[in-house]
Amino acid sequence: FVLDNHHLLEKEKPFLVCSNTASMLKDTRLAKHFQMDGDLSVHYGLFEGCGETPASKESKSSCC
């Protein structure tokens, strides 16, 4: 199953995903097609293809 441009999920093959991808798979119409093991209690950092650097904490502009 091709979820997007960097997630190719093969049937019956375990695949590590970040919490955002896990949410896309378990909290949408796709949930009935995927089995999720584990939880979000441990953070493993950035996953390959899920961003280059963590989001910056400083804001360069204001909305107000």
Secondary structure, DSSP 4 states (H G I P E B T S, - for coil): -EEETTEE--TT------HHHHHHHHSSGGGGG----S-SSS---PPTTS-SSPPPSS-SS---
